[in-house]
Amino acid sequence: MANNTISLRSLLEKEKLNGINFLDWFCNLRIVLKQERKEYVIEEAVPNDLGPNAPRADKDKFKKHMDDMLDVGCLMLATMTPELQKQHEDMVAYEMIQNLKEIYEGQARQERYETSKALFQCKMSEGSPVGAHVIKMMGYIQTLEKLGFALNDELAIDVVLQSLPDSFSQFILNFNMNEIEKTLPQLLGMLRTAEGNMNKGGSKSVLMVREAKGKGKGKKVAKSKGNGKTKPKGKEALKPKGGVSKDGKCFHCGKTGHWKRNCPIYLEDVKKAKAVGASVSGIYVIDVHMSTSSSWVLDTGCGSHICTSVQGLHT
């Protein structure tokens, strides 16, 4: 305990209070007094004398307060420049702190202004590491807390999210829509995970169009009454009235000399589709493989649409 006390008090001895470093000096003083369990001395006014008839426990508490006050006062004077020592040598610890705060209140106000300005103007550029950016902003937030201007967790997180570039827009949207409650260190971990996914290409959409398999919901082939067989259509129904042009191409296989409805490849595909019970109208499914993406697939020919995230409808 003694070694720890000496080591912490050396923080004050290395850089004495000189008139322009009050905030740093005061921060180090609070660290030392907190470790020595004497911080109450600079926060509570000097107690009144209890008198001879006071209970023994109250007298002991009063004596301890006076002893600690003397110890802290000497420590504060020993870590000031000679000019400041002369100004405060007749004051106790609590009075010294109150007087110093009045003297350097303007300095603290200016530092709060500059720190707040730097915090709210801090913007992350595209491609920069998100970890370094958030840690820098956390430093500003901690400095404001030391200056008596603490931000609550919700406001601090909002400030950090607003400073991120457009590449994190999907992350911000999901975070706000799900009303996630996190601390700044937890948010930092989530942002690093999201950044890793984006660096791996997870934010790029991969689209694949394939013909649907299995049973479809298309039109069913109507059956005729009686023997259950459909009436075969004549050959005139499979041929155009004006014949097939030599230069005309089949829209299914691309070869000349026949139309799509007469194409042997198309007819074979229709036959296979009927065998598995699929629709002959041609149903296609779009598979979208993505993690965090704002991409959309629009098919003007379909009557129903599916999106990967309900929150995406807000944009």
N, C-alpha and C positions, 0 to 999 in steps of 0.2 A: 504494500500500500504506500509506504514512504517513497519507494523508487518511482511509482506511478505519479505521485503528487509532484515530486521534483521535476519529472520529465514534462508534465503538463504545464507547470508554472514557467518552464523555460520558454514556452510559446510567447508569453507576455514579455519576458526579458529580452528576447531577440529583437522585437520591434516595439519600442515604447510609444506611448501615445504622444504624438507631436503636433496635433492640430489638424492634420489632413487625413488621418487614417483612423478616425474614431470608430467607424462601423466595423472594420476588421479587428481593432483592439477590443471593442465591446463584445464581439462574437467570441474571441478567444477567452475573454474574462468569464463569460457565461459557461464556456466549456469547463474551465478550471473549477469554478464554483459548483457546478453541477456534480462534478466528480468528487468534490470534497463535502457535498451535502450542505453547502452554505449559500446557495443561490437565493434563498428567502431573504437574506440580509439586504440585498439591493432592490428587493421588491416590496418589502414591508417597512412602514415608517418606524421610527424609534419608539419603543414601548414606554409607557409612563411608569414612573417608580411605583411599586406596589405598596410600599409602606411596611412597617414592622409586624402588622397583624395579618399579613397575607399568608395563605396556606404554603406549606413547604414545597409542594410540587410546582406551584406558580413561581415561587422564588427561584427554584432551580432552573426553570424555563427562562426566566428573565435574565439570570446570570449567564446562561449559555448564549442567549441572544447578544448580550453586551460583549462577551468574549469573542464570539464569531465576528461581530461588527468591527471590533478593533483589529482583528486579524485581517479581514478583507480590506479595511481602510488602509492599513499599512501596505498590503500587497498592491493596491491601486496606486498609491503615491509612489511606490518604488518603481512602477512601470510607466511613469510619466516623465516628460522632459522637466528640467528645473523650473522653467517659467510656469508650467501648469501646476507643479508641486506647490509653489508659493501661493497660487490662487486658491488651492483646495486643502491646505494643510490644517485648517481649523474646522473642517467639515467631517462628518461621519460618512460611511460608505453610501448610505441611501441618499444623503444630500448631495454627495459628489455626482452620482449618476443623474439625478434630476437636473443639476446645474449643467452637466455636460450635454445632456439631451437638448436643453434649451439653446445652448451655444451652437450645436452642430445640427439642429433640426433642418436648417436650410440645405445643408450638405446631404442629409438623408433624403429630403424631398427631391432634390435634383437627381440623385442616384435612382430613386424609384421611377422618376419620369423617364430617364434614359433606358432603364431596364425594361420598363413596360413598352416603350416604343420599339426597342429591339425585338421583344417577344412577339408583338402583334405584326411586325413587318417581316418577320422571319418566314421565308418561303423556300421550299425544297425544289430544286431544279430537276428536270427529267434525267434519269440515269444516275443520280447521286445516291449513295447508300442511305437507306432510311434510318438505320441504327444511329449513325453519327448525327443525323439531323434531329431526331427525337431526343437524344441525349443532350444536345446543345440547348433545345427548348426546355428540357427538364431543369437544366442549370439556371436558366432565366427565372423559371417558376420558383425554384428554391431560394434564389436571391431575393425575389419579391417577398417571400414568406419571412425571411430574416429581417427585411425592412418594414415589417408590419403590414404588408399588403398581400395576404394569402389568398390564393385562388382555390375554390372548392374543386373536387375531382371532376365534376361534370363540366364546369367551365374550362378547366385545364385541358380536358380531352377534346372539347369542341375546338379550342384554339389550335391544338396539334393537328386535328383532322382537316381544318380549313387551310392549313399550311402545306398540305400534300398536293402533288401534281395530279393531272387528269388521269394518269395511268392507275391511280388508286380510287377512281370514281365508283367502280363497282363494289369495292371493299367498303367505302364510306356509306354507300346506299344500303348495303346489307347490314352494316353495323347500326345505323340509325333506325332502320325499319324493324329490326329485331329487338331494339331497345336494350342492347347489351350493356351491362354495368361492369366496368373494369377499372382498375387502377392504372396509372401511367406505366409502371413496369410491365403489367400484363398486356396493355395495349401495344407496348414496344415489341413484346414477343409475338403477338398476332401479326403485326406489320412485317416483322422479319420473315415469318412463315409465308405471308402473301407475296412478299418480294421474291422469295426463293421460288415459288410456283411460277411467277411471271418470268423470271430469268430462265426457267426451264422450258418456256414456251407454253405454259399452262393457260395463258390468257388468249391464245390463238384458237379460233374455232376451226374444227375439222368437219366438213360436211360431206356426206355420202348419200347418194340417191340410189335406191335399189328397188326392185320390183317386189311387191309384197308376197309373202309365202303364207301358206295355210288357207283357212277359210275366210273369204272376203264377204262383204256386205253388199255386193253388187247385184245387178239384176239376175234373177233366176231364169233359166230357160223354160219357157212355158210348155206344158205337156198337153197333147191333144186327148180328147175324151175317147173312150172306147178301148182300143187295143193298147193305148199308152204310148204310141209312136207318133212322132211329129211328122207332119206332111212335108215331104221333100219339095223344095222350091225348084223351079225349072232352071235350065241353063241360061235363059235370057236374063235372069236376075243377077247372075254372076258376071255378065259381060256388059260393057258400055254399049249404047246404041250405035255410036259411030265407030266402034272398033277401037283398037289400041294403036296409038301412034308409035312409029318406030323409035322416035326420040323420047317418048314418054318413059319416065322412070317410076318404079315401084317405091312407094313411100316407106315400105317396111325393109326390103333388102337392098334397094338402090339399083337393081338390075332393070334393064329395058325389056319390053315385050309383054308385060302383064301389069295389071293393077294390084293394089294391096289385097283386095278381097279375093283375088284369084292366086295370090302368092302361095306356093306350096309350103314355104317356111312359116308364113303367118298362119296358115290353116293347121299346120302341125302343132304350133304353139297354142292355138285355140283348143285343139283336141286335148293337149296335155293339161291345159288349165281346167277344162271341164272334168277331166278325170280326177283332179284333186279337189274339185268343188270351188275353185276360185272364180272370181268375177271376170267376165270377158271384157269388161269396160276399161280395164287397165288401171289398177290401183298402184300407186307408188308411195313409198314411205321415205321420209327424210330423216336419217339418223344424225343427230348433232352431238358431237363429243366435245365437251368444254368443261372448264372448271370455273374460272371467273372471267366471264365475257359479257359484253354488252351487244354482241352481234345478234341479228334476227334473220330468220328465213321467211320470205314472203312468197307464197304460191297463189297467184291470182285466180287459179282455176279450182281451188278447193273451197269448200264451204265451212270448214272448221279449222281452227288454228290452235297450236299448243306451244306454250313458251316454257322455258326451263325454270323461270323464277317468276312468281306472282308479283314480287316487288318491281319487276321490270316494267309492268304495265303503267307504273307511275311516270315513266319517262317516255 
